[in-house]
Amino acid sequence: MIPGSSGQVIGFCRSLLDHQTPGTALVIIEISTKPCEQGTSCTIKLPAQNIPNEIIWTHLSSGDLISRKNGRIKVNSLNGTIEENGSLTLKSVTLNSTGKYKYTVYASDGTETSGQVEIKVYEKFPKPTVRLVCHHNGSSYLICEIPYSEDLTISWYNEKQIINDASEKQLFLTPAQIQESKLYSCHAKNPIREEQSESITSLCARELFGLDFWITVSILSGGGALLLLLSCFLVICVWRSFSQQKHQQDEDELRLRVFQDEAPNGTTRSKHTARGQPAPPIPQEDTSPQPPTQTQTQHKAQIRARPPPPPKDDEEYPPPLPNPRNKQHRKRNEEPY
């Protein structure tokens, strides 16, 4: 039956009779409500049994409609489709899609059938999570974290047993419940969907420096490891710098020693090395004349007695031949003095 008082039912019937076409039969169908979830497709079934020749669906709240006649869509402002049997399918319904939809069916014999179907679109909600809040005075409570929805129902479970008289998002725990350290979970549902959170314990964790104990320990451990790595890196850098400096000093000292060894006599020699250590003394040569020994004398004699090597004949360039003397020159030489 149509919801409401008897006066509303009579007014609704009179309205349909006023719009009735003369010569046609009017059949009134009961109103039904269909739940739908936000963001999904929703199909409203046509209560009529026979396939209509012409059908019109109208959203009473917005005035949008869709009509089909002889199997062809004439008007479509509902963002939906009409199935073969006359049912209405809405694509990706929103909260604004909630309301009453009126259908008008015209049979092949001219019979007109009208009725209304109401749909209720419920908001889609995610899986809830439970958070434990602990205070320094020893009290604690649980919070069911889930977005607000008008049609949402909250319930709490303790070790898979429902807790009576607990329908709020916050659940306060007694000291006895805290010491029991049992598992608690939050359950949320609406007419078409229900979700349950993961279970957590009611035992409050120890705190250090205002944070969870183990979180603080992890932070301190990570900081200590980072400090150790930085220290190792610094030691390696200092050692490499010292090694390079020592190697450079060794090279400078070697160059200075080679330079001093190659320096001529009489040059000033440094009294210290490149490292600041006293330089070793230079060995002095004995410059006093010494009598030659017998071996040296014989060697010099052999050097002096060795005759010069004979000149080599130059076969490619022989010496020029002397010119013959003429008669005049011969006579001059024969003249007596």
Phi and psi in degrees as GROMACS dihedral restraints (atoms count N, CA, C in turn):
[ dihedral_restraints ]
;  ai    aj    ak    al  type     phi  dphi    fc
    3     4     5     6     1   -71.6    20    10
    4     5     6     7     1   129.2    20    10
    6     7     8     9     1   -68.7    20    10
    7     8     9    10     1   145.3    20    10
    9    10    11    12     1   125.9    20    10
   10    11    12    13     1  -174.5    20    10
   12    13    14    15     1   -78.2    20    10
   13    14    15    16     1   171.1    20    10
   15    16    17    18     1   -66.9    20    10
   16    17    18    19     1   -31.0    20    10
   18    19    20    21     1   -64.2    20    10
   19    20    21    22     1   -39.0    20    10
   21    22    23    24     1   -66.0    20    10
   22    23    24    25     1   -37.6    20    10
   24    25    26    27     1   -64.5    20    10
   25    26    27    28     1   -43.0    20    10
   27    28    29    30     1   -65.6    20    10
   28    29    30    31     1   -40.1    20    10
   30    31    32    33     1   -64.5    20    10
   31    32    33    34     1   -40.3    20    10
   33    34    35    36     1   -63.4    20    10
   34    35    36    37     1   -40.8    20    10
   36    37    38    39     1   -66.4    20    10
   37    38    39    40     1   -40.7    20    10
   39    40    41    42     1   -64.1    20    10
   40    41    42    43     1   -37.1    20    10
   42    43    44    45     1   -63.3    20    10
   43    44    45    46     1   -40.7    20    10
   45    46    47    48     1   -67.8    20    10
   46    47    48    49     1   -37.4    20    10
   48    49    50    51     1   -68.4    20    10
   49    50    51    52     1   -32.0    20    10
   51    52    53    54     1   -68.3    20    10
   52    53    54    55     1   -33.4    20    10
   54    55    56    57     1   -90.3    20    10
   55    56    57    58     1     6.0    20    10
   57    58    59    60     1   -74.4    20    10
   58    59    60    61     1   136.3    20    10
   60    61    62    63     1   -77.2    20    10
   61    62    63    64     1   133.4    20    10
   63    64    65    66     1   -59.8    20    10
   64    65    66    67     1   137.4    20    10
   66    67    68    69     1    88.9    20    10
   67    68    69    70     1     3.8    20    10
   69    70    71    72     1  -118.7    20    10
   70    71    72    73     1   154.7    20    10
   72    73    74    75     1   -94.5    20    10
   73    74    75    76     1   138.6    20    10
   75    76    77    78     1  -112.6    20    10
   76    77    78    79     1   129.1    20    10
   78    79    80    81     1  -121.1    20    10
   79    80    81    82     1   127.8    20    10
   81    82    83    84     1  -102.5    20    10
   82    83    84    85     1   130.9    20    10
   84    85    86    87     1  -108.6    20    10
   85    86    87    88     1   146.7    20    10
   87    88    89    90     1   -65.8    20    10
   88    89    90    91     1   153.7    20    10
   90    91    92    93     1   -86.8    20    10
   91    92    93    94     1   133.9    20    10
   93    94    95    96     1  -124.6    20    10
   94    95    96    97     1   157.1    20    10
   96    97    98    99     1  -117.4    20    10
   97    98    99   100     1   133.7    20    10
   99   100   101   102     1  -120.9    20    10
  100   101   102   103     1   126.3    20    10
  102   103   104   105     1   -82.8    20    10
  103   104   105   106     1   141.9    20    10
  105   106   107   108     1  -137.9    20    10
  106   107   108   109     1   154.0    20    10
  108   109   110   111     1  -101.9    20    10
  109   110   111   112     1   142.7    20    10
  111   112   113   114     1   -59.9    20    10
  112   113   114   115     1   134.3    20    10
  114   115   116   117     1    86.8    20    10
  115   116   117   118     1    -0.2    20    10
  117   118   119   120     1  -111.6    20    10
  118   119   120   121     1   169.2    20    10
  120   121   122   123     1   -85.2    20    10
  121   122   123   124     1   145.3    20    10
  123   124   125   126     1  -131.0    20    10
  124   125   126   127     1   128.5    20    10
  126   127   128   129     1  -111.4    20    10
  127   128   129   130     1   126.4    20    10
  129   130   131   132     1  -103.7    20    10
  130   131   132   133     1   114.9    20    10
  132   133   134   135     1   -78.2    20    10
  133   134   135   136     1   142.4    20    10
  135   136   137   138     1   -82.8    20    10
  136   137   138   139     1   125.3    20    10
  138   139   140   141     1   -65.8    20    10
  139   140   141   142     1   -21.8    20    10
  141   142   143   144     1   -66.9    20    10
  142   143   144   145     1   148.1    20    10
  144   145   146   147     1   -87.7    20    10
  145   146   147   148     1   -41.0    20    10
  147   148   149   150     1   -83.3    20    10
  148   149   150   151     1   152.1    20    10
  150   151   152   153     1   -72.7    20    10
  151   152   153   154     1   122.5    20    10
  153   154   155   156     1   -76.4    20    10
  154   155   156   157     1   152.8    20    10
  156   157   158   159     1   -79.5    20    10
  157   158   159   160     1   -34.6    20    10
  159   160   161   162     1  -145.5    20    10
  160   161   162   163     1   137.2    20    10
  162   163   164   165     1  -143.9    20    10
  163   164   165   166     1   144.5    20    10
  165   166   167   168     1  -131.8    20    10
  166   167   168   169     1   126.7    20    10
  168   169   170   171     1  -109.1    20    10
  169   170   171   172     1   132.6    20    10
  171   172   173   174     1  -133.6    20    10
  172   173   174   175     1   130.9    20    10
  174   175   176   177     1   -86.1    20    10
  175   176   177   178     1   113.1    20    10
  177   178   179   180     1   -68.4    20    10
  178   179   180   181     1   -28.3    20    10
  180   181   182   183     1   -72.9    20    10
  181   182   183   184     1   -42.1    20    10
  183   184   185   186     1  -103.4    20    10
  184   185   186   187     1   -19.5    20    10
  186   187   188   189     1    84.3    20    10
  187   188   189   190     1     1.1    20    10
  189   190   191   192     1   -71.6    20    10
  190   191   192   193     1   148.9    20    10
  192   193   194   195     1  -147.8    20    10
  193   194   195   196     1   166.8    20    10
  195   196   197   198     1  -143.3    20    10
  196   197   198   199     1   136.8    20    10
  198   199   200   201     1  -134.7    20    10
  199   200   201   202     1   148.6    20    10
  201   202   203   204     1  -137.5    20    10
  202   203   204   205     1   138.4    20    10
  204   205   206   207     1  -142.0    20    10
  205   206   207   208     1   128.2    20    10
  207   208   209   210     1    56.0    20    10
  208   209   210   211     1    38.1    20    10
  210   211   212   213     1    81.0    20    10
  211   212   213   214     1     5.2    20    10
  213   214   215   216     1  -121.8    20    10
  214   215   216   217     1   138.0    20    10
  216   217   218   219     1   -77.4    20    10
  217   218   219   220     1   126.2    20    10
  219   220   221   222     1   -95.8    20    10
  220   221   222   223     1   -50.8    20    10
  222   223   224   225     1  -131.4    20    10
  223   224   225   226     1   141.7    20    10
  225   226   227   228     1  -150.4    20    10
  226   227   228   229     1    99.2    20    10
  228   229   230   231     1  -119.9    20    10
  229   230   231   232     1    10.7    20    10
  231   232   233   234     1   -99.1    20    10
  232   233   234   235     1    -4.0    20    10
  234   235   236   237     1    56.2    20    10
  235   236   237   238     1    49.5    20    10
  237   238   239   240     1  -145.1    20    10
  238   239   240   241     1  -174.5    20    10
  240   241   242   243     1  -136.0    20    10
  241   242   243   244     1   155.5    20    10
  243   244   245   246     1  -107.1    20    10
  244   245   246   247     1   122.5    20    10
  246   247   248   249     1   -72.5    20    10
  247   248   249   250     1   174.3    20    10
  249   250   251   252     1   -62.1    20    10
  250   251   252   253     1   -36.3    20    10
  252   253   254   255     1   -86.1    20    10
  253   254   255   256     1     5.3    20    10
  255   256   257   258     1    94.7    20    10
  256   257   258   259     1    -2.0    20    10
  258   259   260   261     1   -71.4    20    10
  259   260   261   262     1   150.6    20    10
  261   262   263   264     1  -101.9    20    10
  262   263   264   265     1   128.8    20    10
  264   265   266   267     1  -117.0    20    10
  265   266   267   268     1   120.1    20    10
  267   268   269   270     1   -99.8    20    10
  268   269   270   271     1   133.9    20    10
  270   271   272   273     1   -95.1    20    10
  271   272   273   274     1   127.2    20    10
  273   274   275   276     1    50.7    20    10
  274   275   276   277     1    71.5    20    10
  276   277   278   279     1   -69.5    20    10
  277   278   279   280     1   151.7    20    10
  279   280   281   282     1  -118.6    20    10
  280   281   282   283     1   179.0    20    10
  282   283   284   285     1   -64.9    20    10
  283   284   285   286     1   -26.5    20    10
  285   286   287   288     1   -73.7    20    10
  286   287   288   289     1   -12.4    20    10
  288   289   290   291     1   -77.2    20    10
  289   290   291   292     1    -8.3    20    10
  291   292   293   294     1   -65.6    20    10
  292   293   294   295     1   139.7    20    10
  294   295   296   297     1   146.4    20    10
  295   296   297   298     1  -170.3    20    10
  297   298   299   300     1   -96.9    20    10
  298   299   300   301     1   140.2    20    10
  300   301   302   303     1  -119.9    20    10
  301   302   303   304     1   124.3    20    10
  303   304   305   306     1   -98.6    20    10
  304   305   306   307     1   135.6    20    10
  306   307   308   309     1  -117.3    20    10
  307   308   309   310     1   144.7    20    10
  309   310   311   312     1  -130.3    20    10
  310   311   312   313     1   122.2    20    10
  312   313   314   315     1  -116.5    20    10
  313   314   315   316     1   133.8    20    10
  315   316   317   318     1  -117.2    20    10
  316   317   318   319     1   117.7    20    10
  318   319   320   321     1   -81.0    20    10
  319   320   321   322     1   171.0    20    10
  321   322   323   324     1   -66.6    20    10
  322   323   324   325     1   -25.5    20    10
  324   325   326   327     1   -88.9    20    10
  325   326   327   328     1     6.0    20    10
  327   328   329   330     1    92.5    20    10
  328   329   330   331     1     1.8    20    10
  330   331   332   333     1   -73.1    20    10
  331   332   333   334     1   132.9    20    10
  333   334   335   336     1  -107.8    20    10
  334   335   336   337     1   129.5    20    10
  336   337   338   339     1  -124.2    20    10
  337   338   339   340     1   129.7    20    10
  339   340   341   342     1  -128.2    20    10
  340   341   342   343     1   156.6    20    10
  342   343   344   345     1  -174.5    20    10
  343   344   345   346     1   176.0    20    10
  345   346   347   348     1  -132.7    20    10
  346   347   348   349     1   144.0    20    10
  348   349   350   351     1  -130.9    20    10
  349   350   351   352     1   130.5    20    10
  351   352   353   354     1  -106.1    20    10
  352   353   354   355     1   138.5    20    10
  354   355   356   357     1  -119.8    20    10
  355   356   357   358     1   147.5    20    10
  357   358   359   360     1  -123.4    20    10
  358   359   360   361     1   116.4    20    10
  360   361   362   363     1   -94.3    20    10
  361   362   363   364     1   123.1    20    10
  363   364   365   366     1  -102.9    20    10
  364   365   366   367     1   142.7    20    10
  366   367   368   369     1   -69.9    20    10
  367   368   369   370     1   137.6    20    10
  369   370   371   372     1   -79.8    20    10
  370   371   372   373     1   132.2    20    10
  372   373   374   375     1  -123.6    20    10
  373   374   375   376     1   150.7    20    10
  375   376   377   378     1   -82.6    20    10
  376   377   378   379     1   179.6    20    10
  378   379   380   381     1   -71.1    20    10
  379   380   381   382     1   129.2    20    10
  381   382   383   384     1   -73.7    20    10
  382   383   384   385     1   159.6    20    10
  384   385   386   387     1  -128.2    20    10
  385   386   387   388     1   151.1    20    10
  387   388   389   390     1  -112.3    20    10
  388   389   390   391     1   132.9    20    10
  390   391   392   393     1  -123.7    20    10
  391   392   393   394     1   136.0    20    10
  393   394   395   396     1   -98.8    20    10
  394   395   396   397     1   128.5    20    10
  396   397   398   399     1  -112.9    20    10
  397   398   399   400     1   122.0    20    10
  399   400   401   402     1  -114.2    20    10
  400   401   402   403     1   143.2    20    10
  402   403   404   405     1  -113.6    20    10
  403   404   405   406     1   161.0    20    10
  405   406   407   408     1   -69.8    20    10
  406   407   408   409     1   -23.8    20    10
  408   409   410   411     1   -79.4    20    10
  409   410   411   412     1     1.4    20    10
  411   412   413   414     1    99.1    20    10
  412   413   414   415     1    -9.7    20    10
  414   415   416   417     1   -84.5    20    10
  415   416   417   418     1   156.8    20    10
  417   418   419   420     1  -155.5    20    10
  418   419   420   421     1   161.2    20    10
  420   421   422   423     1  -152.2    20    10
  421   422   423   424     1   160.9    20    10
  423   424   425   426     1  -106.2    20    10
  424   425   426   427     1   145.3    20    10
  426   427   428   429     1  -123.1    20    10
  427   428   429   430     1   127.7    20    10
  429   430   431   432     1   -92.1    20    10
  430   431   432   433     1   105.9    20    10
  432   433   434   435     1   -88.7    20    10
  433   434   435   436     1   110.6    20    10
  435   436   437   438     1  -158.6    20    10
  436   437   438   439     1   142.4    20    10
  438   439   440   441     1   -60.0    20    10
  439   440   441   442     1   150.4    20    10
  441   442   443   444     1   -72.6    20    10
  442   443   444   445     1   139.1    20    10
  444   445   446   447     1  -145.5    20    10
  445   446   447   448     1   140.1    20    10
  447   448   449   450     1   -64.1    20    10
  448   449   450   451     1   -36.7    20    10
  450   451   452   453     1   -98.7    20    10
  451   452   453   454     1    18.5    20    10
  453   454   455   456     1   -91.2    20    10
  454   455   456   457     1   137.1    20    10
  456   457   458   459     1  -116.5    20    10
  457   458   459   460     1   129.9    20    10
  459   460   461   462     1  -108.7    20    10
  460   461   462   463     1   138.3    20    10
  462   463   464   465     1  -144.0    20    10
  463   464   465   466     1   153.8    20    10
  465   466   467   468     1  -116.2    20    10
  466   467   468   469     1   147.2    20    10
  468   469   470   471     1  -126.8    20    10
  469   470   471   472     1   139.5    20    10
  471   472   473   474     1  -120.8    20    10
  472   473   474   475     1   110.0    20    10
  474   475   476   477     1    53.1    20    10
  475   476   477   478     1    49.6    20    10
  477   478   479   480     1    65.7    20    10
  478   479   480   481     1    14.7    20    10
  480   481   482   483     1  -115.1    20    10
  481   482   483   484     1   129.8    20    10
  483   484   485   486     1   -67.7    20    10
  484   485   486   487     1   142.1    20    10
  486   487   488   489     1   -96.4    20    10
  487   488   489   490     1   118.5    20    10
  489   490   491   492     1   -69.8    20    10
  490   491   492   493     1   151.9    20    10
  492   493   494   495     1    59.8    20    10
  493   494   495   496     1    31.9    20    10
  495   496   497   498     1  -129.1    20    10
  496   497   498   499     1    92.6    20    10
  498   499   500   501     1  -126.8    20    10
  499   500   501   502     1    11.4    20    10
  501   502   503   504     1  -100.0    20    10
  502   503   504   505     1   167.8    20    10
  504   505   506   507     1   -73.0    20    10
  505   506   507   508     1   -20.2    20    10
  507   508   509   510     1  -108.6    20    10
  508   509   510   511     1   136.9    20    10
  510   511   512   513     1  -126.0    20    10
  511   512   513   514     1   110.8    20    10
  513   514   515   516     1   -83.5    20    10
  514   515   516   517     1   136.7    20    10
  516   517   518   519     1  -106.0    20    10
  517   518   519   520     1   142.7    20    10
  519   520   521   522     1   -83.9    20    10
  520   521   522   523     1   160.8    20    10
  522   523   524   525     1   -56.3    20    10
  523   524   525   526     1   -33.4    20    10
  525   526   527   528     1   -68.2    20    10
  526   527   528   529     1   -40.5    20    10
  528   529   530   531     1   -66.7    20    10
  529   530   531   532     1   -33.6    20    10
  531   532   533   534     1   -66.9    20    10
  532   533   534   535     1   -42.3    20    10
  534   535   536   537     1   -69.8    20    10
  535   536   537   538     1   -26.4    20    10
  537   538   539   540     1   -67.1    20    10
  538   539   540   541     1   -27.7    20    10
  540   541   542   543     1    54.5    20    10
  541   542   543   544     1    49.4    20    10
  543   544   545   546     1   -92.4    20    10
  544   545   546   547     1   172.5    20    10
  546   547   548   549     1   -93.3    20    10
  547   548   549   550     1   135.3    20    10
  549   550   551   552     1  -123.6    20    10
  550   551   552   553     1   147.3    20    10
  552   553   554   555     1  -143.1    20    10
  553   554   555   556     1   158.6    20    10
  555   556   557   558     1  -113.6    20    10
  556   557   558   559     1   139.6    20    10
  558   559   560   561     1  -124.0    20    10
  559   560   561   562     1   125.4    20    10
  561   562   563   564     1  -124.0    20    10
  562   563   564   565     1   141.0    20    10
  564   565   566   567     1  -156.4    20    10
  565   566   567   568     1   157.2    20    10
  567   568   569   570     1  -133.9    20    10
  568   569   570   571     1  -176.2    20    10
  570   571   572   573     1   -59.2    20    10
  571   572   573   574     1   -18.7    20    10
  573   574   575   576     1  -124.4    20    10
  574   575   576   577     1    -2.5    20    10
  576   577   578   579     1  -151.4    20    10
  577   578   579   580     1   148.1    20    10
  579   580   581   582     1  -148.2    20    10
  580   581   582   583     1   142.7    20    10
  582   583   584   585     1  -138.8    20    10
  583   584   585   586     1   148.2    20    10
  585   586   587   588     1  -129.2    20    10
  586   587   588   589     1   139.4    20    10
  588   589   590   591     1   -80.3    20    10
  589   590   591   592     1   171.7    20    10
  591   592   593   594     1   -74.9    20    10
  592   593   594   595     1   150.6    20    10
  594   595   596   597     1   -82.8    20    10
  595   596   597   598     1   140.9    20    10
  597   598   599   600     1  -130.3    20    10
  598   599   600   601     1   160.4    20    10
  600   601   602   603     1   -86.8    20    10
  601   602   603   604     1   156.0    20    10
  603   604   605   606     1   -91.7    20    10
  604   605   606   607     1     2.8    20    10
  606   607   608   609     1   -82.1    20    10
  607   608   609   610     1   125.5    20    10
  609   610   611   612     1   -75.9    20    10
  610   611   612   613     1   140.1    20    10
  612   613   614   615     1   -80.8    20    10
  613   614   615   616     1   152.7    20    10
  615   616   617   618     1   -69.6    20    10
  616   617   618   619     1   148.7    20    10
  618   619   620   621     1  -118.6    20    10
  619   620   621   622     1   147.9    20    10
  621   622   623   624     1  -140.6    20    10
  622   623   624   625     1   121.4    20    10
  624   625   626   627     1    59.1    20    10
  625   626   627   628     1    35.3    20    10
  627   628   629   630     1    81.5    20    10
  628   629   630   631     1     0.6    20    10
  630   631   632   633     1  -119.7    20    10
  631   632   633   634     1   170.5    20    10
  633   634   635   636     1   -60.0    20    10
  634   635   636   637     1   143.5    20    10
  636   637   638   639     1   -58.4    20    10
  637   638   639   640     1   -49.9    20    10
  639   640   641   642     1   -71.3    20    10
  640   641   642   643     1   -32.0    20    10
  642   643   644   645     1   -64.9    20    10
  643   644   645   646     1   -42.6    20    10
  645   646   647   648     1   -64.1    20    10
  646   647   648   649     1   -41.6    20    10
  648   649   650   651     1   -62.5    20    10
  649   650   651   652     1   -40.6    20    10
  651   652   653   654     1   -64.0    20    10
  652   653   654   655     1   -41.3    20    10
  654   655   656   657     1   -64.5    20    10
  655   656   657   658     1   -45.7    20    10
  657   658   659   660     1   -64.1    20    10
  658   659   660   661     1   -39.4    20    10
  660   661   662   663     1   -64.0    20    10
  661   662   663   664     1   -43.6    20    10
  663   664   665   666     1   -63.3    20    10
  664   665   666   667     1   -39.6    20    10
  666   667   668   669     1   -64.9    20    10
  667   668   669   670     1   -39.9    20    10
  669   670   671   672     1   -64.5    20    10
  670   671   672   673     1   -41.1    20    10
  672   673   674   675     1   -64.2    20    10
  673   674   675   676     1   -40.3    20    10
  675   676   677   678     1   -64.7    20    10
  676   677   678   679     1   -40.4    20    10
  678   679   680   681     1   -63.9    20    10
  679   680   681   682     1   -39.0    20    10
  681   682   683   684     1   -64.3    20    10
  682   683   684   685     1   -42.3    20    10
  684   685   686   687     1   -63.3    20    10
  685   686   687   688     1   -41.7    20    10
  687   688   689   690     1   -64.2    20    10
  688   689   690   691     1   -38.6    20    10
  690   691   692   693     1   -64.0    20    10
  691   692   693   694     1   -44.5    20    10
  693   694   695   696     1   -60.9    20    10
  694   695   696   697     1   -42.2    20    10
  696   697   698   699     1   -63.6    20    10
  697   698   699   700     1   -40.2    20    10
  699   700   701   702     1   -65.9    20    10
  700   701   702   703     1   -41.8    20    10
  702   703   704   705     1   -62.8    20    10
  703   704   705   706     1   -42.2    20    10
  705   706   707   708     1   -63.5    20    10
  706   707   708   709     1   -41.4    20    10
  708   709   710   711     1   -64.0    20    10
  709   710   711   712     1   -42.9    20    10
  711   712   713   714     1   -65.2    20    10
  712   713   714   715     1   -41.2    20    10
  714   715   716   717     1   -64.0    20    10
  715   716   717   718     1   -41.8    20    10
  717   718   719   720     1   -65.7    20    10
  718   719   720   721     1   -39.5    20    10
  720   721   722   723     1   -64.4    20    10
  721   722   723   724     1   -41.4    20    10
  723   724   725   726     1   -65.1    20    10
  724   725   726   727     1   -40.6    20    10
  726   727   728   729     1   -63.5    20    10
  727   728   729   730     1   -43.5    20    10
  729   730   731   732     1   -64.1    20    10
  730   731   732   733     1   -39.5    20    10
  732   733   734   735     1   -65.7    20    10
  733   734   735   736     1   -41.8    20    10
  735   736   737   738     1   -64.6    20    10
  736   737   738   739     1   -41.1    20    10
  738   739   740   741     1   -63.5    20    10
  739   740   741   742     1   -38.0    20    10
  741   742   743   744     1   -67.3    20    10
  742   743   744   745     1   -39.5    20    10
  744   745   746   747     1   -63.9    20    10
  745   746   747   748     1   -40.6    20    10
  747   748   749   750     1   -62.1    20    10
  748   749   750   751     1   -41.9    20    10
  750   751   752   753     1   -64.6    20    10
  751   752   753   754     1   -41.4    20    10
  753   754   755   756     1   -63.5    20    10
  754   755   756   757     1   -41.3    20    10
  756   757   758   759     1   -65.5    20    10
  757   758   759   760     1   -38.6    20    10
  759   760   761   762     1   -66.5    20    10
  760   761   762   763     1   -42.6    20    10
  762   763   764   765     1   -62.2    20    10
  763   764   765   766     1   -41.5    20    10
  765   766   767   768     1   -65.0    20    10
  766   767   768   769     1   -39.1    20    10
  768   769   770   771     1   -66.5    20    10
  769   770   771   772     1   -40.8    20    10
  771   772   773   774     1   -65.0    20    10
  772   773   774   775     1   -39.2    20    10
  774   775   776   777     1   -65.5    20    10
  775   776   777   778     1   -40.6    20    10
  777   778   779   780     1   -67.5    20    10
  778   779   780   781     1   -35.8    20    10
  780   781   782   783     1   -67.6    20    10
  781   782   783   784     1   -33.1    20    10
  783   784   785   786     1   -88.2    20    10
  784   785   786   787     1    -6.7    20    10
  786   787   788   789     1   -68.7    20    10
  787   788   789   790     1   142.6    20    10
  789   790   791   792     1   -70.7    20    10
  790   791   792   793     1   166.8    20    10
  792   793   794   795     1   -67.9    20    10
  793   794   795   796     1   144.1    20    10
  795   796   797   798     1    95.5    20    10
  796   797   798   799     1   -10.5    20    10
  798   799   800   801     1   -80.3    20    10
  799   800   801   802     1   150.9    20    10
  801   802   803   804     1   -75.8    20    10
  802   803   804   805     1   130.2    20    10
  804   805   806   807     1  -107.1    20    10
  805   806   807   808     1   136.7    20    10
  807   808   809   810     1   -65.1    20    10
  808   809   810   811     1   142.5    20    10
  810   811   812   813     1   -84.4    20    10
  811   812   813   814     1   -10.9    20    10
  813   814   815   816     1  -131.6    20    10
  814   815   816   817     1   154.8    20    10
  816   817   818   819     1   -83.8    20    10
  817   818   819   820     1  -177.7    20    10
  819   820   821   822     1   -66.4    20    10
  820   821   822   823     1   -24.7    20    10
  822   823   824   825     1   -90.2    20    10
  823   824   825   826     1     4.1    20    10
  825   826   827   828     1    86.7    20    10
  826   827   828   829     1     9.2    20    10
  828   829   830   831     1   -90.0    20    10
  829   830   831   832     1   152.3    20    10
  831   832   833   834     1   -65.0    20    10
  832   833   834   835     1   136.1    20    10
  834   835   836   837     1   -74.4    20    10
  835   836   837   838     1   147.6    20    10
  837   838   839   840     1   -70.1    20    10
  838   839   840   841     1   149.4    20    10
  840   841   842   843     1   -69.7    20    10
  841   842   843   844     1   149.6    20    10
  843   844   845   846     1   -83.9    20    10
  844   845   846   847     1   130.1    20    10
  846   847   848   849     1   -65.2    20    10
  847   848   849   850     1   131.3    20    10
  849   850   851   852     1   -86.8    20    10
  850   851   852   853     1   137.4    20    10
  852   853   854   855     1   -90.8    20    10
  853   854   855   856     1   142.5    20    10
  855   856   857   858     1   -82.2    20    10
  856   857   858   859     1   109.7    20    10
  858   859   860   861     1   -95.4    20    10
  859   860   861   862     1     1.8    20    10
  861   862   863   864     1   -73.5    20    10
  862   863   864   865     1   141.9    20    10
  864   865   866   867     1   -68.4    20    10
  865   866   867   868     1   139.0    20    10
  867   868   869   870     1  -123.2    20    10
  868   869   870   871     1   142.4    20    10
  870   871   872   873     1   -66.2    20    10
  871   872   873   874     1   138.9    20    10
  873   874   875   876     1   -67.0    20    10
  874   875   876   877     1   145.9    20    10
  876   877   878   879     1   -84.0    20    10
  877   878   879   880     1   169.8    20    10
  879   880   881   882     1   -63.5    20    10
  880   881   882   883     1   -37.5    20    10
  882   883   884   885     1   -64.3    20    10
  883   884   885   886     1   -42.1    20    10
  885   886   887   888     1   -66.0    20    10
  886   887   888   889     1   -36.9    20    10
  888   889   890   891     1   -65.9    20    10
  889   890   891   892     1   -45.0    20    10
  891   892   893   894     1   -63.0    20    10
  892   893   894   895     1   -37.7    20    10
  894   895   896   897     1   -65.9    20    10
  895   896   897   898     1   -40.5    20    10
  897   898   899   900     1   -66.5    20    10
  898   899   900   901     1   -37.4    20    10
  900   901   902   903     1   -65.5    20    10
  901   902   903   904     1   -40.5    20    10
  903   904   905   906     1   -63.4    20    10
  904   905   906   907     1   -36.3    20    10
  906   907   908   909     1   -67.5    20    10
  907   908   909   910     1   -39.6    20    10
  909   910   911   912     1   -73.9    20    10
  910   911   912   913     1   -35.9    20    10
  912   913   914   915     1   -75.2    20    10
  913   914   915   916     1   -13.2    20    10
  915   916   917   918     1   -73.6    20    10
  916   917   918   919     1   120.2    20    10
  918   919   920   921     1   -71.4    20    10
  919   920   921   922     1   158.3    20    10
  921   922   923   924     1   -69.9    20    10
  922   923   924   925     1   149.4    20    10
  924   925   926   927     1   -67.3    20    10
  925   926   927   928     1   144.0    20    10
  927   928   929   930     1   -65.8    20    10
  928   929   930   931     1   148.7    20    10
  930   931   932   933     1   -67.0    20    10
  931   932   933   934     1   144.6    20    10
  933   934   935   936     1   -83.6    20    10
  934   935   936   937     1   136.5    20    10
  936   937   938   939     1   -71.5    20    10
  937   938   939   940     1   130.6    20    10
  939   940   941   942     1  -100.5    20    10
  940   941   942   943     1   100.4    20    10
  942   943   944   945     1   -73.5    20    10
  943   944   945   946     1   -28.6    20    10
  945   946   947   948     1   -75.7    20    10
  946   947   948   949     1   -34.4    20    10
  948   949   950   951     1  -125.5    20    10
  949   950   951   952     1    82.0    20    10
  951   952   953   954     1   -70.3    20    10
  952   953   954   955     1   155.3    20    10
  954   955   956   957     1   -66.4    20    10
  955   956   957   958     1   151.5    20    10
  957   958   959   960     1   -70.7    20    10
  958   959   960   961     1   148.8    20    10
  960   961   962   963     1   -78.5    20    10
  961   962   963   964     1   143.2    20    10
  963   964   965   966     1   -69.9    20    10
  964   965   966   967     1   145.8    20    10
  966   967   968   969     1   -75.2    20    10
  967   968   969   970     1   143.3    20    10
  969   970   971   972     1   -70.2    20    10
  970   971   972   973     1   145.6    20    10
  972   973   974   975     1   -77.6    20    10
  973   974   975   976     1   144.9    20    10
  975   976   977   978     1   -88.7    20    10
  976   977   978   979     1   177.9    20    10
  978   979   980   981     1   -71.9    20    10
  979   980   981   982     1   -37.5    20    10
  981   982   983   984     1   -62.9    20    10
  982   983   984   985     1   -46.2    20    10
  984   985   986   987     1   -61.2    20    10
  985   986   987   988     1   -36.4    20    10
  987   988   989   990     1   -67.1    20    10
  988   989   990   991     1   -39.2    20    10
  990   991   992   993     1   -66.5    20    10
  991   992   993   994     1   -41.8    20    10
  993   994   995   996     1   -59.8    20    10
  994   995   996   997     1   -38.6    20    10
  996   997   998   999     1   -72.4    20    10
  997   998   999  1000     1   -24.5    20    10
  999  1000  1001  1002     1   -88.9    20    10
 1000  1001  1002  1003     1   -13.0    20    10
 1002  1003  1004  1005     1   -64.6    20    10
 1003  1004  1005  1006     1   140.6    20    10
 1005  1006  1007  1008     1   -73.5    20    10
 1006  1007  1008  1009     1   156.6    20    10
